[in-house]
Amino acid sequence: MMKFKDTLKLIVTLSVIIVLIAGFYFYRESQEINGPGEIELVIASENEEVLYEDVLAFNAGDTLYDVLKVNFMLTCASNTYQADPTCSSSFRFFADGSTIDGKIILGVKGDTFEIMTDWDKTYLAIQVYDNSSYRLTTKGVSGYTLKDGEKIRIIVTKVSGW
């Protein structure tokens, strides 16, 4: 009778180990860093007027914030949500099962355009093109992992109720 219990314990232990290894493998694969690659970026006004549209390159591990910082002059939110052109303030966000220090972008300035929000009445929404339309992302600029060939739109959006 003791042999049956020992065999059962061994089988259960091995099964748990296999499930844990498989879970870790699939989790690690889902978190794999993409890149290098290119994204198509569209920046639009509140009435969906396209102010900027171009293909931008990114490196492995770059976030959307990294790409924006290289290509544009950014104005971020300070700890009190006031305009901060130095982008020195960070906010803690929960993304992909961990916390990250991220930025909140209030404005973007390029060679031929400038958009600015106030975080009170308007904000910059990040949308990803998916099956013939844009959908709002659930991640901010610092937590969004880029995928090669992706089309992203940053659009001025009214805060609900305004």
DAMORA-V539115 format. One record per pair of residues at least 12 apart in sequence whose C-alpha atoms are under 7 Angstrom apart, sorted by sequence separation. I is the first residue (numbers start at 1). J is the second residue. D is the distance in whole Angstrom. If there is no record, write none. Layout:
BEGIN
I|J|D  I|J|D
END
This chain:
BEGIN
41|53|6  42|54|7  75|87|6  90|102|5  91|103|6  106|118|6  41|54|6  90|103|5  106|119|7  40|54|6  41|55|6  40|55|4  41|56|7  39|55|6  40|56|6  38|55|6  39|56|5  106|123|7  38|56|5  39|57|6  106|124|7  38|57|4  37|57|6  38|58|6  37|58|5  36|58|6  37|59|7  129|151|5  35|58|7  36|59|4  83|106|7  128|151|6  129|152|6  35|59|5  36|60|5  128|152|5  35|60|4  127|152|6  128|153|6  34|60|6  35|61|7  127|153|5  33|60|6  34|61|6  76|103|7  77|104|5  126|153|6  127|154|6  33|61|5  76|104|5  77|105|6  126|154|5  76|105|4  77|106|6  125|154|6  126|155|7  75|105|6  76|106|5  124|154|6  125|155|5  74|105|7  75|106|6  76|107|7  124|155|5  125|156|6  75|107|5  124|156|5  125|157|6  74|107|6  75|108|6  123|156|6  124|157|6  74|108|5  122|156|7  123|157|5  73|108|6  74|109|6  122|157|5  123|158|7  72|108|6  73|109|5  122|158|4  123|159|7  72|109|6  73|110|7  121|158|6  122|159|5  72|110|5  103|141|7  121|159|5  103|142|6  120|159|7  102|142|5  121|162|6  95|143|6  51|113|6  65|141|5  64|141|5  65|142|5  63|141|7  64|142|6  63|142|6  63|143|7  64|144|6  63|144|6  64|145|7  63|145|5  64|146|7  63|146|6  39|148|6  46|155|6  38|148|5  39|149|5  40|150|6  41|151|6  42|152|6  43|153|6  44|154|6  45|155|6  46|156|5  37|148|5  38|149|6  39|150|5  40|151|5  41|152|5  42|153|5  43|154|5  44|155|5  45|156|5  46|157|6  34|146|7  35|147|7  39|151|6  40|152|6  41|153|6  42|154|6  43|155|6  44|156|7  34|147|6  35|148|7
END
